[in-house]
């Protein structure tokens, strides 16, 4: 049983390594000075996973100094939606990794591995009063607005 768990862990790590190598032509993947852009692509009209990903974008903006763009799928033809990219590197995508549903931790892990600088001071979303309302909003989105 222990060998099976180790095998499963190795398989998951290998899958993650392969996913990190996926690169696609993402519009606006870099700024004019070559800095990678964090891109969130949403379906038209946005669905539940897209709305959740936008909340992740807000959390990331409160922690990291990274340019972020939010694109409707109509401006990213040929790319999966919902999806999240860092530069041209795929992080999550519909029908692929995490089925397009990002989490703060998934995105933060990529940004930390890329040594993206953090904000000098975290934003309002991490203050207790605001965080409680923000978490309630995310729960409402996951419940489909109910």
VOSE-532196 format. One record per residue (C-alpha): residue number from 1; residue in three letters; z, y, x. Coordinates in pm, 1 decimal. Layout:
<atoms>
nr  rest  pz  py  px
NUM  Ala  Z  Y  X
...
</atoms>
This chain:
<atoms>
nr  rest  pz  py  px
1  Unk  0.0  0.0  0.0
2  Unk  81.6  236.2  288.5
3  Unk  -264.4  173.4  438.9
4  Unk  -425.6  254.9  104.5
5  Unk  -245.1  591.9  93.6
6  Unk  -352.4  673.3  449.5
7  Unk  -709.3  572.1  364.3
8  Unk  -706.4  797.4  55.5
9  Unk  -571.6  1089.6  261.3
10  Unk  -837.6  1041.0  529.5
11  Unk  -1106.4  1024.7  261.7
12  Unk  -985.0  1347.2  102.6
13  Unk  -979.9  1523.9  439.4
14  Unk  -1331.3  1402.2  520.3
15  Unk  -1454.0  1523.7  180.0
16  Unk  -1294.8  1864.9  243.2
17  Unk  -1461.2  1885.4  584.0
18  Unk  -1800.0  1806.3  430.2
19  Unk  -1747.3  2064.4  155.2
20  Unk  -1674.2  2331.4  414.7
21  Unk  -2018.3  2268.6  567.1
22  Unk  -2205.4  2344.5  243.0
23  Unk  -2390.3  2673.9  275.3
24  Unk  -2604.8  2847.0  14.5
25  Unk  -2803.0  3168.7  -12.9
26  Unk  -2545.3  3392.8  -178.7
27  Unk  -2652.9  3749.8  -269.8
28  Unk  -2442.3  4003.6  -79.9
29  Unk  -2269.2  3735.3  128.4
30  Unk  -2198.8  3987.7  405.3
31  Unk  -2131.7  4358.7  425.0
32  Unk  -2362.4  4588.3  622.7
33  Unk  -2137.7  4543.8  928.3
34  Unk  -2143.5  4161.6  904.9
35  Unk  -1806.6  4099.8  738.2
36  Unk  -1808.9  3797.3  505.6
37  Unk  -1769.7  3873.1  134.4
38  Unk  -1568.0  3662.2  -109.1
39  Unk  -1801.1  3602.4  -405.0
40  Unk  -1698.2  3484.6  -750.8
41  Unk  -1991.4  3378.9  -971.5
42  Unk  -1926.0  3361.4  -1346.2
43  Unk  -2128.5  3199.9  -1622.3
44  Unk  -2301.0  3422.6  -1876.3
45  Unk  -2099.4  3461.7  -2097.7
46  Unk  -1788.1  3379.1  -1896.9
47  Unk  -1596.1  3068.0  -1988.7
48  Unk  -1237.6  2959.8  -1928.7
49  Unk  -1284.8  2862.8  -1562.3
50  Unk  -1465.8  3191.4  -1495.1
51  Unk  -1180.4  3394.2  -1643.8
52  Unk  -928.0  3195.8  -1440.6
53  Unk  -1131.9  3258.1  -1125.4
54  Unk  -1125.1  3633.0  -1193.3
55  Unk  -745.9  3615.5  -1202.1
56  Unk  -757.9  3437.3  -865.2
57  Unk  -974.7  3723.8  -734.4
58  Unk  -703.7  3969.0  -841.9
59  Unk  -435.5  3767.8  -660.2
60  Unk  -647.6  3744.6  -345.7
61  Unk  -709.0  4121.8  -350.1
62  Unk  -332.3  4173.4  -361.6
63  Unk  -285.0  3972.1  -42.4
64  Unk  -599.0  3985.9  175.9
65  Unk  -817.3  4264.3  310.5
66  Unk  -1149.1  4109.8  217.0
67  Unk  -1446.2  4250.3  27.5
68  Unk  -1476.0  4077.6  -310.1
69  Unk  -1772.7  4074.4  -544.3
70  Unk  -1785.7  3938.9  -896.1
71  Unk  -2134.9  3833.5  -1004.3
72  Unk  -2267.2  3704.8  -1334.1
73  Unk  -2485.0  3396.5  -1288.5
74  Unk  -2791.2  3601.6  -1390.2
75  Unk  -2759.2  3789.3  -1057.9
76  Unk  -2723.9  3465.6  -859.2
77  Unk  -3014.4  3248.4  -977.6
78  Unk  -3013.4  2894.4  -846.7
79  Unk  -2641.1  2897.8  -764.9
80  Unk  -2380.6  2703.2  -961.2
81  Unk  -2153.7  2891.5  -1199.9
82  Unk  -1865.1  2916.9  -1198.2
83  Unk  -1842.5  2912.1  -821.3
84  Unk  -1661.0  3080.4  -533.2
85  Unk  -1810.2  3142.0  -188.5
86  Unk  -1677.8  3297.8  130.5
87  Unk  -1990.4  3435.1  292.7
88  Unk  -2233.7  3148.9  233.9
89  Unk  -1961.6  2881.9  251.1
90  Unk  -1899.3  2703.4  -77.3
91  Unk  -1532.3  2688.2  -177.5
92  Unk  -1556.3  2562.9  -538.7
93  Unk  -1851.4  2510.8  -772.7
94  Unk  -1932.2  2377.8  -1117.5
95  Unk  -2014.1  2009.0  -1089.3
96  Unk  -1901.1  2005.8  -726.7
97  Unk  -1574.1  2084.6  -551.3
98  Unk  -1290.3  2143.0  -800.3
99  Unk  -1557.7  2173.9  -1074.1
100  Unk  -1571.6  2550.5  -1031.4
101  Unk  -1202.5  2615.4  -1096.8
102  Unk  -1051.4  2805.3  -804.8
103  Unk  -683.6  2851.3  -734.4
104  Unk  -517.7  3113.3  -521.3
105  Unk  -408.9  2845.1  -273.5
106  Unk  -756.9  2696.6  -232.1
107  Unk  -906.1  3037.8  -155.9
108  Unk  -609.1  3147.0  59.0
109  Unk  -641.7  2831.7  271.8
110  Unk  -1004.4  2918.4  352.5
111  Unk  -920.0  3282.0  425.1
112  Unk  -628.8  3180.4  650.7
113  Unk  -852.5  2936.8  840.2
114  Unk  -1101.1  3222.8  888.8
115  Unk  -819.5  3454.9  1009.1
116  Unk  -888.3  3713.0  736.8
117  Unk  -635.0  3995.4  774.0
118  Unk  -369.4  4041.9  508.2
119  Unk  -271.7  4361.1  329.6
120  Unk  9.7  4552.4  500.8
121  Unk  201.9  4534.8  173.5
122  Unk  134.2  4296.3  -115.0
123  Unk  7.3  4450.3  -437.2
124  Unk  172.2  4491.5  -775.4
125  Unk  87.1  4140.1  -894.4
126  Unk  362.9  4005.9  -673.2
127  Unk  637.5  4224.2  -821.6
128  Unk  864.3  4024.8  -1054.5
129  Unk  798.3  4223.0  -1375.5
130  Unk  422.6  4233.1  -1328.3
131  Unk  405.7  3871.2  -1209.6
132  Unk  566.3  3743.8  -1528.7
133  Unk  303.0  3918.3  -1743.5
134  Unk  23.7  3807.0  -1510.7
135  Unk  135.8  3443.3  -1526.1
136  Unk  149.7  3469.3  -1907.6
137  Unk  -207.4  3601.6  -1907.8
138  Unk  -323.9  3311.5  -1688.7
139  Unk  -149.6  3062.1  -1919.8
140  Unk  -327.2  3216.7  -2219.7
141  Unk  -663.0  3183.8  -2042.1
142  Unk  -596.1  2817.9  -1959.1
143  Unk  -499.7  2751.8  -2321.2
144  Unk  -832.7  2894.8  -2434.8
145  Unk  -686.0  3220.1  -2570.0
146  Unk  -437.7  3053.9  -2802.8
</atoms>
